[in-house]
Amino acid sequence: MENFHKQQAFRNIPPINDLLKLIEVKDLIEKHGRRFILEKIRLIIEDFRNNIQIMSRDEITKHVLEKLWTEVTEYETQGLRKVINATGIVLHTNLGRAPLPQNAIKFMNQVCEGYCNLEFDIESGKRGSRYSHVEPLIKKITGAESTLVVNNNAAAVFLALNTLANNKEVVISRGQQVEIGGSFRIPDIIARSSAKMVEIGTTNKTRISDYSNVISEETAVLLKVHTSNYKIIGFTEEVLLEELVDLGKERDLVVMEDLGSGSLLDLSTIGLPYERTVQDSLKAGADIVTFSGDKLLGGPQVGIIVGKKELIDKIKLNPLTRMLRCDKLTIAALTAVLYLYMDSEKAFMKIPVLRMMALKEEELTHKASELEKLINKELKRTIETEVVDDLDEVGGGSLPAVILKGKAVALKVINEDINKFQESLRKGNTPIICKIKKDRVIINVRTIENEDLKLIVDVLKGILGEKV
């Protein structure tokens, strides 16, 4: 009798071809491809056969569709996707650092929807350089003689040292041997570049005599690394870049500065502490300056090398340059961002990182109040809200001593565990990344775009909707 029921259940399993014709399945095939969906259906039916249940054909079809939808949804959530940064950390490394301005996104679409003149000189009709699209802009903004762009700042430091100090000595203060994230450390980069690191001074004090005392015939570069991701305070002494430049000229050595965050504008104009700019370092006489594109500059992930033309020309000829080059998407994004720097007021308004850092208390209060109103309008019966003061950060290894006064909306769901609520926000259709304070979820508004306020409410409704 049991075998009879099993055989009856097997006969009720719909043919795969019939399932593939269903409108719900056709939509998934359009999005993910026939092979992927077909394989999913086969596995679901095989699992059903192994755990057979007495169902009608319609019930089995419904079961397969529900299982297929669940598995495809799980697959979709495994990859790269948009999230809401509600942490108040402007340059959140785990969340992609600098969000790009709209003009960069539009330009990337224009350039990449078809062919482009990435390495084609339209004027001459001959092969061109992919870097010719950004070099004039960087030179104009920074005043540098020449420039080169690679895929990140660690690569920029590595490439410069590999070219200018291969099998030679690089002199660096012990207080500047930073770890730049992901366990990548300046000493390791120097070693991998085939240069020899010479440590001088102490963690808190380094003098110009420390540099001059170790210079030998093997010395090639005097390296200064800006400690952009930490501060040493108290009983300290640091050699000014200008002093190092004088010593470099006297001993015929390259003076290189890794600025890390790489600000191109005076941030004191928006109420932040003064941060040395790329232009400052070049005016001080540095031969080579390296910095990131996706930190204070507010662009895509790149490493930018600026400085003396004769040195940059040597770096360009290094075979490793091709390995570290940027693709057309990155160059398009960087080009668009750099155009905004032609007008500093426009840069502060249009580049998200700069705009977020510049937000005033009244602007943050207004945004937080707007979010609270939207939440209360839809979910007042299930959630308690309050606009609260909080502290924001620049993040991304930039301006470590700077704390920004922020505003947030504190949320507490009635009769629900706060940790489970935070997890639900993180696992929503559009993940909301936030923190917990005093048994409430905190939604910091500095790092939230105005157009995403309604999206946050929609995510909350999706989580709490059945309780409304």
N, C-alpha and C positions, 0 to 999 in steps of 0.2 A: 504493500500500500504506500509506504514511504517513497519507494522508487517511482511509483505512478505519479505521486504529487510532484516530485522533482522533475520528471519528464514534462508534466503539464506546465510547470513554472518555466522550464527551458523554452518551451514552445511559445510562451508569452513574451520572451525577450524580443524587442523590435529589431528588424534588420538594420545594420549600420547605415546602409544607403538611405533608408527611410529617415533615420535620425539626422543625417547630413542635409536633408531637404527642408528641415524645420527652420522657420524664420529666425528663431533665437540662435540656432547653430550657424546659419548663414552669416549672421552679423559677427559672430566670433571668428569665423573663417576669414571674413573681410578684414578683420583687424589683425589676426595673428597667423593667418595662413592655413591652408587645408591640411598639410602634413601634421602640424602641431596639434590641431583640434582632433584629427582622426586618431592620432596616437593616444590622446587623452581619453577619447570615447572607448577605444579598445581596452584600455587598462581598467576603466570603470566597469565595463561589462564583464571583463575577466574576474574582477573582484566580486561582482555580483554573483557570478556563477559559482565561485568558491564559497560564498556565504549565502546560498540560495534562500529566498523567501517566497512564500506564496503571494503573488501579486497579479493583478490584471495587467494587460499590456499598457494601458493608460497610466497606471500607477508606476510601472517600471520606467516608462518614458519620462514621467515627472521626476522620478528618482535620479535618472541619468542626467537630466538637464540641471537639476539642483546641484548635483555633485560636480558636474562640468563647470558650472558658474563659480562654485566655491574654489575649485582648483585653479581656474584661470585667474580669478581675483587674487589668490595667494601668489601666483606667478607674477602678476603685474606689480604687486607691492614689493617685490624683491629687488627691483632695479632702482636706477636713479629717478627721483621724482621731486616735485615741488613740496616744500615744507614751509610752515609759518614759524619764523624765528621770534618767539615770544620771551626770549631770555634777557633781552636788553643788552646783549653783547654784540656790538656793531660788526666787528670782524670775527665772526665765529668760525674758527678753522674747520671744525667738524661739519659745519653747515655751508661750506663753500666760500668762506670769506666774503669778498666784496660782491654784492649784487650789482649787476651791470645796469647802466642807465638805458632808457628806452631808445635813444638814438643809436646806441651800440647794437641793441637787439635787432632793430630795423635794418641797420646797415649789414649785419651778418646775414640776414635773410636775403637782402638784395644781392649781395656778393655771391652767396652760396647756392641760390636756387637754380643757377645754371653755371656757365663758365665765367671765369674772371681773368684779369690780366696779372695773376699772381707773380709770374716770372716772365712777363712779356712787356717789352718797351713799345708802347703804342706809337710813340713819336718816330722811332727808327725802324720799327718792324722787326727788331732782333730780340734775342733773349735778354731779359732784364733780371734784376735782383728783387727777391721778395721783400727785402728790407728797405728798398727805396721808398716804399709807401709810408714808412713810419720815421725813417731817419731825419728828413727835413723838419718834421714836427718836433721831435725830441730835441734836435739841435736848436731850434728857434725858442723853445720853452726854457731849456736849461742853459743855453749859451755854450754848449760843449762843441769842441772841434769835430768830433765824430762820435758814432754810437753803434751799438750792436744789440739786438734783442734775441734772447734764447728762452728756453721753456720754463725756467724758474730761477730764483736768485741763487740758490745753492749751485746750480749749473753755471751761473755767471761767475761766481767766485772761483769755482773749480777751473773753468775754462781760462780765465784770466791768469791764474797762478800756473796752470799747466803750460801756458804759452810763455809767460814772462819769467818764471822761476823754475823751470824744469831742471831737476838735479842741482838746484841752487838753494840758498837759504832764504827763508822768509822770517823776518823778525816780528814778534807779536807780544804784547803785554799779557801776563797771566790773568789779569782782570778782564780780558776781552775774549777769552777762549769759550765762547758761548755755545750752548746747545740750542739749535734753532727749531726744534720740534721733531717729533718722530724719532728721537734718539740720534739725530744727525748733528754732529759736533764739528766746530771749526777745525780742531786738530785733525780729525779724521779726513775732512775735505782736503786739508793741506797735504796730508800724507798720500791720499789717493791721486792728488794732482802731480805727484812725483817731485814735489818740493820738500825741503827739509825745514822743519819748524824749529826756530830758536826762541825759547821762552825768556822773557825778561821781567824784572820788577816783581811785585807781589800782587796778591789779589786786590788790595785796596790802594797801593801806592806804586806808581811807575813814573820815573823822571826821564828827561831827555838824555841824561848821561847813561841811563841803562841801555838805550838804543845805541848810542855812539860807541860804548865800550865793547859791544859784541860784533860790530861791523868788521867783516873780513873780505878777502878777495872772492869768497864764495857767496857773499850776500848779494841778493838781487832785488828784493822787495821789502819795504817797510810797510807793514800792514796794520791798519787801524780798523777795528770793528766796533761799530756803534752798538752799545748795549741797549737795543730798543725793546727787549723783552724782560729787562729787570734793571733795578737801580742799586748802586752801591752808595750809601750815605754815611756820614760821620767823618772819621779820620781818613781822608782820601786825598789822592793827588793823581791827576791825569795829564798827560802831555797833549797840548793843543795841536790840532791839525797843522796850524800855521808853523809851529816849531818843528814838526816833523818834515814839513815841506822844505824849510830852510836847511835841515840836515840832509835831506835827500838831494838837494841841489849841490850842496857842498861835497857830498861823497858820490855823486853821479848814480843815484839809486832811484828806482821807481817807488813813488809813494801812492799806495792804494788804500781806499776807504770803502768798507762795506757798510752802507747806510741801513741796510735791512728794509725798514718800513718805507723809506723813500718818499717823503712828502715833497710836493712841488709848490705848495702854497704856505704862507705864514699862518699857522693855525691860531696864533694869538688874536687874529682879527675876528675870530668867532668865539672868543672867550676861553680858549684852551691855552695851556702853557706853551711857550715857544718851543718848537721842535726844529732842529737844524734841517734845512732844506738841501736838496741836491745842488741847487744854484749856489748856496753858501759854501759847500765843499769845493766846488769847482773854482769859485772866486778865491778861496783860500789857497789854491794852487795844487790840489790833488791831481795826480796824473791819470788815475783811474778811479771811478766811483761806480759801485754796483748797488742795485736796489730792486725791490719787488714791484710788480705791477698790480697785485691784488690785495694790497694793504691800504696804506693811506692815499695812494694814488687813485684807488677806487676802480681799477680796471680788471682785465683778465689775468690769469696766472702767467706771468712772464718774469724773466730776469733781465734787467736793462743794464748795459755797460756803457758808460759815457766817459769821455776823456780825450787825451792827446791822440791826434790822428795817426801818428806813426805807430803808436802802441796798439790802437784799435785795428789798424790794417794788419798787424802781425797776428792778432787774435782771430781775425776773419779768415786767415789762411790756414789756421789750425784744422787738420782733418776732423777733429772732434766737433767742430762747429756744425757740420752737417747733421751729426747725431743729435744735437741739442736744439735744432732749429724749431721754429714755431710753424704751425699750419695756417691755412688761409682763414679759418674761423677766428683764431686768436689774433692774427694781424688785423683783420677787419674790426674786431671789437676794440683793440688797442687804438687803432686809427681814429675811430669815432670818439673814444674817451679823450684822446689827446686834443681833438678839435675843440672840445669844451673848455680846455685850459687856455685857449686863446683869449678868453674873457673870464677873469677870475670870479666875477659875480655870477656868471652863468654856470661856472663849475660848481660853486657852492649850492646853487639851486638845483642843478640837473643831475649831479653825480650822487647816488644814494648815500654812500658812506659819508661824504662831506655834509650832505643835507641832514642826515641823522645826527651827526656829531654837533651840528649847529643849532638843533632844536632848542627853543627856550622853554622855560617852565610853563608859561601860559599856553603854549602850543601843545605841550604834552598833556596838560590838564584837560584841554579841550578834546583831544583825541581820546583820552581815557574815558571822559564823560560820555562821548558819543558811543563808544563801545559798550559802556554800561547800559545806556538807554536802549540800544539795540538788543542786548541780551535780556533785559527786563521785559521788553515788549513781547518777546517770544517765549521766555522761559521763567517768568517771575515765580511761578508756583513751585518750581523744582530746584531753584538755585538762588543762593544768597550772594549779593555782590557789594563791593565797596571799592571806591577809588582810593588808593593808598600811595604814600611816598615809597620809593625804592631807589636802589643804587644801580646804575648801569656802568658798563665798561666799554672801552674802545676795542680791546681784545686783539687777537691775531698776533700777539707778540709786539704790539705797538702801544706806546704811551703807558707803560705799566703802572706808573704812579698816579695816573689820572683817574679819578672817580667822577662819574657824571651823575648829577641829581636827576632821577627819573620819576616817572609815574607809572602805575600799574593798576589793573583791575584784579582784585582778589576774589576768587570764586570758591564757594563751598556748596556742594550738592547735598540737599537734605537727605539724610538717612543713607548716605553712600560713603564707602571707604575712600579716603582722599588719594591713596596710592593707586587704587584701581581706577579712579577717575583720571588721574594723570596718565596712566597707561592707556586708557581708552582714547585720550586726546592724542597721544603719540601714535596710536594705531588707527586713527581715523582715516577717511578717504583722502583728506589732505592733512598729514600729520601736523599737530601743533606741539612744538618743542618748548616746554616751560619748566618752571621749578616750583617747589613747595616751600612755603614759609608759614610757620604758626598754624599748621593744619589747614592751610588753604592753598589752592593753586594760584600762582601769581602770573598774570599775563602782562608782561612789560610792553608798553606801546611804542617806545622809541624805535624799535626795529621792525615795526609792523607798518606796511603801506596802508594808506587810507582805503584803497580799493579792496583790501583784504579783511576789513572789519566785518563786512557782511558774510564773507566766507567763514570766518571764525564762528559766527552765529549759526551758520548752516551746519558746520561740523558738530557744534554743541547739540543742535536739534537732532542730528543723525544719531548721536549717542543717547540723548535723553528723550527723544521724541515720543517713545512709547509711554513715557511717564507723564507727558504733558496733558 
